[in-house]
Amino acid sequence: MTHHTITTSTGDQLLDRKWEIANSIFSELATSYPDLYKEERRSDSLPYFVRLIELIGNGLLKEESFESHSRNWGKEVGRLACGQGIPLNMSISKVSLYKKAILEDVILQNDDTLTKEIFLEITHDIDESFTTMISAFCEAYSEFADEQLKISEEKYLSLSTPVVPIFSDLAVLPLIGQVDEVRGEMMAEHVLLECKKLSIQQLIIDLSGVYEVNPLFQQGVMKLIDSLKLLGIEPILSGMRPEMSIEFVQMGINISTIKVYQTLNKAVEAH
């Protein structure tokens, strides 16, 4: 038999024995991670391991779509691991156990015909599949981290830019700290949604808590003001110090058409 024939035969064997090997994988994991892989999880875990073995088997059969399927499996399992709080290094370390169970079965089923050269070829092909899966694991973890960061930023934003109703049609937005480009984009979206939800007609943007003005801050505030106007909400500025107004003018930003008050109390009293 040629190397290709034996490799193909091994792929068929893996497909035929996928459930047995899936059980072996679970047993390996249960031994190494007893707290994670308890017996009651076996029935839920086996379908993922069966799909893994199908991918490896089809890879040995040189199926054209196996690489994309391997990547999809890696992404899916990576997402599950993220949701369960399993560290990336642990997910990757499990790959050696998957590989161990699969290769042990290959040796057991082909002990009489498996030469060193053929075994190395099979191992090489299996390694290629796992390399694709590990890459997908990493992508899944990276995407999950980005999503969690965005959620954290949105939570922070909702706390750092609260729209506080004063009257039925008037609210205050107290700005504190710096506004960079990212926060400026998120601030505008968050504030507009809150104003719409509260049916606000006038919004006082209080700048008393802002002690450093930079171009990004000015652009963020003006973008918010323009967006409020488009929604028919009147923007009002309060707490603007003289040096701040000078910086706005130097930036070529015209605030002459906007009501400006020295303090928040005066802005509220006027309305």
Secondary structure, DSSP 4 states (H G I P E B T S, - for coil): --HHHHHHHHHHHHHHTHHHHHHHHHHHHHHH-TTT--GGGHHHHHHHHHHHHHHHHHHHTT-TTHHHHHHHHHHHHHHHHHHTT--HHHHHHHHHHHHHHHHHHHHHHSTTT--HHHHHHHHHHHHHHHHHHHHHHHHHHHHHHHHHHHHHHHHHHHHHS--EESSSSEEEEEEES---HHHHHHHHHHHHHHHHHHT-SEEEEEEEE-----HHHHHHHHHHHHHHHHTTPEEEEES--HHHHHHHHHTT---TTSEEESSHHHHHHT-
